Amino acid sequence: MRILFGMLLGILLCVGSVIGLQRFPQLLKSYPQLQAIFPQLYNSHQYNHDAEGKLLQTLEMLDDEEYKSTEGNEVTLYQLDDQCKINLYVFGESYQSLTSYYFHKGQILRAYETYLTYPNGGFYAEPNTKEPFKLEKSYLRIMMPNNIETELEFKQIKNHFNAKFLKNC
């Protein structure tokens, strides 16, 4: 009897979990207070590292140890309607690391990093071919805005920009 009850309970929990996961996006829309608990799930369609808004400043070849790479780096500051965005691109021989910070008045609104690898070895990897390199996404890391590590990384990047441009943010 206990085994039968355990199996029945297990089946009900599985069915409940599947239904709950299907309705989870609707719950996020219905209950905005969940944003405090799951901030990374809001605006999930906006995880891109594209240029957007008005370009304020671009810097290349940052000297910071964590951004040095064999192929270089670039950081850009954009002004959007009600916020600003910083994109950090670090290029290696076998990877790309792309990090974006959206912020307003010095406070991070959202941040994320995408790590890409070159599965065929990079640009024109095979001799005598003109086939471009392929990119393969390894992971997307959603960074918690109030995390100390995220705030320290953001502050370090932000310090590279001219203060007059940051005033607009």
Backbone as JSON, one array per atom type, in Angstrom:
{
  "sequence": "MRILFGMLLGILLCVGSVIGLQRFPQLLKSYPQLQAIFPQLYNSHQYNHDAEGKLLQTLEMLDDEEYKSTEGNEVTLYQLDDQCKINLYVFGESYQSLTSYYFHKGQILRAYETYLTYPNGGFYAEPNTKEPFKLEKSYLRIMMPNNIETELEFKQIKNHFNAKFLKNC",
  "N": [[0.82, -1.19, 0.0], [1.95, 1.24, 0.8], [3.89, 1.56, -1.15], [2.36, 1.85, -3.47], [0.99, 4.21, -2.78], [3.2, 5.95, -2.65], [4.1, 5.89, -5.32], [1.87, 7.0, -6.62], [1.8, 9.54, -5.45], [4.28, 10.49, -6.37], [3.8, 10.6, -9.16], [1.76, 12.52, -9.23], [3.19, 14.75, -8.25], [5.08, 15.07, -10.31], [3.4, 15.67, -12.53], [2.25, 18.01, -11.54], [4.56, 19.62, -11.38], [5.29, 19.85, -14.1], [3.06, 21.23, -15.13], [3.24, 23.54, -13.56], [5.74, 24.6, -14.41], [5.12, 25.2, -17.04], [3.34, 27.26, -16.69], [4.84, 29.18, -15.43], [6.1, 31.47, -16.8], [3.76, 33.01, -17.21], [3.01, 33.54, -14.6], [5.1, 35.21, -13.82], [4.5, 37.49, -15.29], [2.02, 38.13, -14.23], [2.44, 38.62, -11.53], [4.23, 41.07, -10.51], [5.79, 41.43, -8.24], [7.36, 39.22, -8.01], [9.6, 39.8, -9.38], [11.62, 40.72, -7.73], [12.56, 38.38, -6.63], [13.21, 36.76, -8.83], [14.92, 38.31, -10.78], [16.46, 37.95, -13.08], [14.86, 36.63, -14.88], [13.05, 38.36, -15.91], [12.47, 40.42, -18.74], [13.89, 38.71, -20.44], [14.17, 38.45, -23.16], [15.84, 40.43, -23.92], [18.54, 39.89, -23.92], [21.14, 40.73, -25.41], [24.08, 41.75, -27.17], [24.24, 43.81, -28.85], [24.97, 46.87, -30.62], [23.36, 49.74, -29.54], [21.25, 52.59, -29.28], [22.67, 55.86, -28.63], [26.01, 56.25, -29.42], [28.46, 56.96, -27.11], [31.16, 56.71, -26.26], [34.09, 54.9, -27.19], [36.51, 52.53, -26.33], [39.63, 50.91, -26.75], [41.79, 48.09, -26.31], [42.2, 47.77, -23.41], [44.2, 47.98, -20.47], [43.89, 46.48, -18.19], [44.48, 43.57, -16.32], [42.64, 41.37, -16.36], [41.31, 41.75, -18.74], [43.07, 41.65, -20.79], [44.15, 40.17, -23.8], [45.19, 37.97, -26.46], [44.09, 38.75, -28.86], [42.91, 41.17, -28.41], [40.68, 43.76, -27.03], [37.6, 45.52, -26.46], [35.61, 48.23, -25.37], [32.48, 49.77, -25.06], [30.33, 52.6, -24.67], [26.97, 53.36, -24.49], [24.18, 55.52, -24.85], [20.89, 55.18, -23.97], [17.3, 55.62, -24.11], [16.26, 55.84, -21.36], [18.33, 54.93, -19.84], [21.72, 53.67, -19.68], [24.21, 51.78, -21.49], [26.87, 49.51, -21.28], [29.12, 47.77, -23.23], [31.37, 45.13, -23.18], [33.89, 43.64, -24.94], [35.94, 40.9, -25.26], [38.45, 39.41, -27.02], [39.82, 36.34, -27.86], [42.2, 33.86, -28.99], [40.78, 31.54, -29.33], [38.23, 32.08, -28.45], [35.45, 34.27, -27.56], [34.45, 36.74, -25.32], [31.65, 38.33, -24.23], [30.25, 40.98, -22.56], [27.57, 42.71, -21.09], [26.31, 45.62, -19.56], [23.54, 47.17, -18.26], [22.52, 50.26, -17.04], [21.54, 52.89, -14.74], [21.96, 56.04, -13.39], [24.28, 55.2, -12.04], [23.52, 52.77, -10.93], [23.22, 49.32, -11.43], [21.02, 47.88, -13.69], [20.56, 45.52, -15.12], [22.66, 42.76, -16.06], [24.78, 40.74, -18.05], [26.69, 37.99, -19.39], [28.06, 36.55, -22.28], [29.65, 33.73, -23.5], [31.61, 32.69, -26.11], [32.88, 30.2, -28.33], [35.3, 29.12, -30.8], [34.66, 26.57, -32.72], [35.91, 25.48, -34.97], [38.48, 26.33, -34.84], [39.05, 29.02, -35.38], [39.34, 32.03, -37.4], [39.6, 31.42, -40.82], [40.66, 28.84, -40.41], [41.48, 26.46, -41.62], [44.09, 25.77, -43.86], [44.39, 27.42, -47.05], [41.64, 27.95, -47.43], [38.65, 29.87, -47.58], [36.7, 29.96, -45.79], [34.73, 31.36, -43.29], [35.2, 31.68, -39.7], [33.46, 29.69, -37.28], [31.05, 30.37, -34.77], [30.27, 29.29, -31.54], [28.01, 29.12, -28.96], [28.95, 28.93, -25.66], [28.08, 29.48, -23.04], [25.58, 31.41, -21.29], [25.74, 33.81, -18.93], [23.88, 35.09, -16.44], [24.05, 37.92, -14.61], [23.66, 38.87, -11.28], [22.37, 41.97, -10.38], [22.79, 43.21, -7.86], [24.89, 41.86, -6.76], [28.04, 41.64, -5.21], [30.4, 41.02, -6.62], [29.6, 41.49, -9.29], [29.03, 44.24, -9.12], [31.6, 45.23, -8.51], [33.05, 44.52, -10.84], [31.63, 46.06, -12.72], [32.11, 48.66, -11.75], [34.87, 48.84, -12.13], [35.08, 48.7, -14.93], [33.52, 50.92, -15.64], [35.08, 53.03, -14.71], [36.91, 53.53, -16.71], [35.78, 55.2, -18.55], [35.12, 58.53, -19.74], [34.18, 61.0, -17.45], [32.36, 63.02, -18.16], [30.71, 61.83, -20.05], [29.47, 59.87, -18.59], [27.83, 61.32, -16.95], [25.5, 61.73, -18.36], [24.16, 59.46, -17.99]],
  "CA": [[0.0, 0.0, 0.0], [2.85, 2.39, 0.85], [4.54, 1.69, -2.46], [1.34, 2.39, -4.37], [0.79, 5.6, -2.39], [4.41, 6.67, -3.05], [4.1, 6.03, -6.78], [0.81, 7.93, -6.95], [2.28, 10.86, -5.03], [5.35, 10.86, -7.31], [3.18, 10.95, -10.44], [1.09, 13.8, -9.04], [4.21, 15.79, -8.15], [5.64, 15.28, -11.66], [2.4, 16.36, -13.33], [2.17, 19.37, -10.99], [5.77, 20.35, -11.77], [5.21, 20.16, -15.52], [2.06, 22.29, -15.28], [3.79, 24.75, -12.95], [6.79, 25.16, -15.28], [4.49, 25.78, -18.22], [2.65, 28.49, -16.3], [5.76, 30.08, -14.74], [6.19, 32.78, -17.45], [2.53, 33.76, -16.97], [3.08, 34.0, -13.22], [6.01, 36.35, -13.77], [3.79, 38.66, -15.81], [0.88, 38.43, -13.37], [2.88, 39.05, -10.2], [5.49, 41.81, -10.64], [6.61, 41.33, -7.04], [8.3, 38.11, -8.19], [10.82, 40.32, -10.0], [12.65, 40.82, -6.69], [13.08, 37.04, -6.4], [13.74, 36.23, -10.09], [15.13, 39.44, -11.68], [17.07, 37.55, -14.34], [13.85, 36.08, -15.78], [12.31, 39.46, -16.52], [13.13, 40.97, -19.92], [14.87, 37.73, -20.92], [14.35, 38.62, -24.59], [16.75, 41.54, -24.15], [19.93, 39.47, -23.74], [21.92, 40.89, -26.63], [25.24, 42.6, -27.01], [24.25, 44.67, -30.03], [25.09, 48.31, -30.47], [22.03, 50.34, -29.52], [21.25, 53.93, -28.72], [23.67, 56.82, -29.09], [27.37, 55.9, -29.02], [29.11, 58.04, -26.39], [32.61, 56.55, -26.23], [34.65, 53.57, -27.44], [37.9, 52.36, -25.91], [40.2, 49.63, -27.17], [43.03, 47.61, -25.7], [42.3, 48.08, -21.99], [45.39, 47.39, -19.88], [43.55, 45.68, -17.01], [44.95, 42.2, -16.48], [41.57, 40.43, -16.69], [40.78, 42.0, -20.08], [44.13, 41.47, -21.79], [44.07, 38.93, -24.57], [46.05, 37.99, -27.64], [43.4, 39.36, -29.99], [42.45, 42.5, -28.05], [39.42, 43.98, -26.35], [36.94, 46.79, -26.77], [34.51, 48.56, -24.48], [31.7, 50.87, -25.63], [29.3, 53.19, -23.82], [25.82, 53.82, -25.26], [23.09, 56.16, -24.12], [19.57, 54.8, -24.43], [16.29, 56.6, -23.68], [16.18, 56.05, -19.91], [19.42, 54.2, -19.22], [22.92, 53.54, -20.51], [24.67, 50.41, -21.68], [28.29, 49.3, -21.54], [29.46, 46.48, -23.8], [32.78, 44.76, -23.1], [34.23, 42.52, -25.81], [37.31, 40.4, -25.11], [38.67, 38.45, -28.09], [40.98, 35.47, -27.71], [42.48, 33.04, -30.19], [39.8, 30.47, -29.46], [36.99, 32.43, -27.77], [35.01, 35.65, -27.4], [33.67, 36.97, -24.11], [30.86, 39.54, -24.43], [29.54, 41.32, -21.34], [26.77, 43.93, -21.2], [25.76, 46.19, -18.33], [22.55, 48.24, -18.4], [22.54, 50.96, -15.77], [20.98, 54.23, -14.66], [22.44, 56.77, -12.21], [25.29, 54.4, -11.35], [22.96, 51.52, -10.43], [23.07, 48.3, -12.47], [19.66, 47.38, -13.87], [20.75, 44.1, -15.48], [23.97, 42.5, -16.64], [24.95, 39.35, -18.47], [27.9, 37.68, -20.16], [27.97, 35.42, -23.2], [30.98, 33.21, -23.83], [31.55, 31.99, -27.39], [34.13, 29.54, -28.73], [35.47, 28.83, -32.22], [34.83, 25.12, -32.78], [36.8, 25.06, -36.06], [39.83, 26.84, -34.62], [39.23, 30.44, -35.64], [39.15, 32.56, -38.75], [40.4, 30.73, -41.85], [41.41, 27.85, -39.65], [42.08, 25.5, -42.54], [44.9, 26.44, -44.9], [43.84, 27.52, -48.4], [40.18, 28.05, -47.47], [38.13, 31.2, -47.26], [35.52, 29.74, -44.97], [34.87, 32.1, -42.04], [35.14, 30.89, -38.48], [32.14, 29.45, -36.71], [30.9, 30.7, -33.36], [29.4, 28.38, -30.81], [27.78, 29.66, -27.63], [29.26, 28.0, -24.58], [27.15, 29.74, -21.95], [25.07, 32.75, -21.0], [25.76, 34.0, -17.48], [23.08, 36.23, -16.01], [24.71, 38.43, -13.42], [22.74, 39.53, -10.37], [22.78, 43.37, -10.3], [23.21, 43.62, -6.53], [25.98, 41.01, -6.34], [29.26, 42.43, -4.99], [31.33, 40.77, -7.73], [29.07, 42.2, -10.45], [29.22, 45.67, -8.88], [33.03, 45.54, -8.62], [33.4, 44.45, -12.27], [31.02, 47.21, -13.36], [32.82, 49.87, -11.32], [36.19, 48.83, -12.78], [34.88, 49.04, -16.35], [32.98, 52.28, -15.72], [36.16, 53.98, -14.43], [37.67, 53.8, -17.93], [35.09, 56.17, -19.38], [35.18, 59.95, -19.4], [33.11, 61.35, -16.51], [31.33, 63.85, -18.8], [29.76, 60.96, -20.74], [28.72, 59.13, -17.58], [26.82, 62.23, -16.37], [24.27, 61.56, -19.14], [23.56, 58.15, -17.68]],
  "C": [[0.87, 1.27, 0.0], [3.52, 2.63, -0.5], [3.59, 2.31, -3.45], [1.09, 3.87, -4.07], [1.99, 6.46, -2.82], [4.47, 6.9, -4.55], [3.05, 7.05, -7.22], [1.22, 9.36, -6.6], [3.38, 11.37, -5.97], [4.8, 11.31, -8.65], [2.48, 12.31, -10.32], [2.09, 14.95, -8.95], [4.84, 16.1, -9.52], [4.67, 16.06, -12.54], [2.27, 17.81, -12.85], [3.38, 20.21, -11.38], [5.72, 20.76, -13.23], [4.21, 21.3, -15.76], [2.59, 23.6, -14.71], [4.85, 25.4, -13.82], [6.2, 25.77, -16.54], [3.83, 27.11, -17.9], [3.57, 29.53, -15.67], [5.92, 31.42, -15.45], [4.93, 33.64, -17.25], [2.51, 34.31, -15.54], [3.98, 35.22, -13.1], [5.33, 37.62, -14.26], [2.67, 39.09, -14.86], [1.27, 39.01, -12.02], [4.23, 39.76, -10.29], [6.37, 41.74, -9.4], [7.59, 40.15, -7.11], [9.61, 38.59, -8.82], [11.95, 40.44, -8.98], [13.31, 39.46, -6.45], [13.77, 36.5, -7.65], [14.02, 37.37, -11.08], [15.7, 39.03, -13.04], [16.05, 36.99, -15.33], [12.99, 37.15, -16.42], [13.13, 40.01, -17.68], [14.16, 40.01, -20.5], [15.1, 37.83, -22.42], [15.41, 39.68, -24.9], [18.21, 41.16, -23.93], [20.65, 39.55, -25.07], [23.07, 41.84, -26.34], [25.37, 43.55, -28.2], [24.49, 46.13, -29.65], [23.67, 48.87, -30.49], [22.11, 51.7, -28.85], [22.34, 54.79, -29.33], [25.05, 56.42, -28.53], [28.02, 57.11, -28.36], [30.63, 57.93, -26.43], [32.98, 55.1, -26.49], [36.11, 53.57, -27.03], [38.38, 50.98, -26.36], [41.47, 49.35, -26.39], [43.18, 48.09, -24.25], [43.5, 47.34, -21.4], [45.12, 46.51, -18.68], [43.89, 44.21, -17.29], [43.84, 41.23, -16.93], [40.99, 40.62, -18.09], [41.83, 41.86, -21.17], [43.91, 40.15, -22.51], [44.93, 39.09, -25.81], [45.41, 38.72, -28.81], [42.78, 40.72, -29.65], [41.12, 42.53, -27.32], [38.87, 45.33, -26.75], [35.8, 46.98, -25.79], [33.81, 49.8, -25.02], [30.63, 51.32, -24.64], [28.22, 53.76, -24.73], [24.83, 54.5, -24.34], [21.78, 55.76, -24.77], [18.57, 55.83, -23.9], [16.34, 56.88, -22.19], [17.28, 55.32, -19.14], [20.63, 54.23, -20.13], [23.34, 52.08, -20.55], [26.17, 50.42, -21.93], [28.45, 47.89, -22.08], [30.96, 46.28, -23.68], [32.99, 43.53, -23.97], [35.68, 42.16, -25.57], [37.46, 39.28, -26.13], [39.93, 37.64, -27.83], [41.19, 34.68, -28.98], [41.41, 31.98, -30.4], [38.44, 30.8, -28.83], [36.68, 33.92, -27.94], [34.21, 35.71, -26.11], [32.98, 38.32, -24.29], [30.06, 39.8, -23.16], [28.82, 42.65, -21.54], [26.22, 44.32, -19.85], [24.77, 47.28, -18.72], [22.46, 48.93, -17.05], [21.91, 52.33, -15.9], [21.41, 54.84, -13.34], [23.39, 55.92, -11.36], [24.81, 53.07, -10.81], [22.74, 50.54, -11.59], [21.61, 47.85, -12.51], [19.66, 45.9, -14.22], [22.11, 43.96, -16.14], [24.05, 41.02, -17.0], [26.19, 39.21, -19.33], [27.6, 36.48, -21.05], [29.39, 35.02, -23.57], [30.84, 32.36, -25.08], [32.9, 31.36, -27.69], [34.12, 29.35, -30.24], [35.69, 27.33, -32.38], [35.75, 24.66, -33.92], [38.17, 25.74, -35.98], [40.04, 28.3, -34.95], [39.09, 30.8, -37.1], [40.13, 31.91, -39.73], [41.3, 29.69, -41.21], [42.12, 26.85, -40.55], [42.89, 26.23, -43.59], [44.19, 26.38, -46.26], [42.32, 27.49, -48.46], [39.79, 29.47, -47.1], [36.86, 31.08, -46.43], [35.69, 30.49, -43.64], [34.74, 31.19, -40.82], [33.7, 30.74, -38.01], [32.16, 29.85, -35.24], [29.93, 29.72, -32.72], [29.25, 28.92, -29.39], [28.07, 28.59, -26.59], [28.31, 28.21, -23.41], [26.7, 31.18, -21.95], [25.01, 32.85, -19.48], [24.97, 35.26, -17.16], [23.63, 36.67, -14.66], [23.69, 39.17, -12.56], [23.22, 40.97, -10.16], [23.31, 43.8, -8.93], [24.32, 42.73, -5.95], [27.26, 41.84, -6.24], [30.24, 42.25, -6.14], [30.9, 41.52, -9.0], [29.3, 43.7, -10.3], [30.69, 46.07, -9.0], [33.5, 45.52, -10.08], [32.87, 45.68, -13.0], [31.77, 48.49, -13.02], [34.18, 49.97, -12.0], [36.08, 49.23, -14.25], [34.46, 50.5, -16.5], [34.07, 53.33, -15.51], [37.0, 54.32, -15.66], [37.06, 54.92, -18.77], [35.24, 57.59, -18.84], [33.95, 60.31, -18.55], [32.01, 62.18, -17.18], [30.3, 63.01, -19.54], [28.88, 60.21, -19.73], [27.67, 60.0, -16.91], [25.48, 62.07, -17.08], [23.53, 60.29, -18.78], [22.83, 58.22, -16.36]]
}
